[in-house]
């Protein structure tokens, strides 16, 4: 048993040698910095697109609820792509993660089909505006 523990200890100490550990920490820190720079670039893109969308919304006659929905959708779309790109730049295999999320989304979509149908119907009613608030009074 002592020989087994000695073997385990030798393998653990080989992994935590200062020169190997220093290289590993440098690589990990480099990947984190690259990922942060990529994500910050996408965050800057979102801020730029948000300002452009604000100008477009002011010039058009879009109500505040629709403008808020567009801003939120734009924010999540750009930041989600930025997060995936940042993880990919950090050396993380995002293909498996995205595949798993896609399968989970498909499963949840089939399970919540009726609820999603009601949400989509509500959005279509909101979008078409078949009645005006003044008609209700």
Secondary structure, 3 states (H helix, E strand, C coil): CHHHHHHHHHHHHHHCCHHHHHHHHHHHHHHHHHHHHHHHHHHHHHHHHHHHHHHHHHHCCCCHHHHHHHHHHHHHHHHHHHHHHHHHHCCCCHHHHHHHHHHHHHHHHHHCHHHHHHHHHHHHHHHHCCCCHHHHC
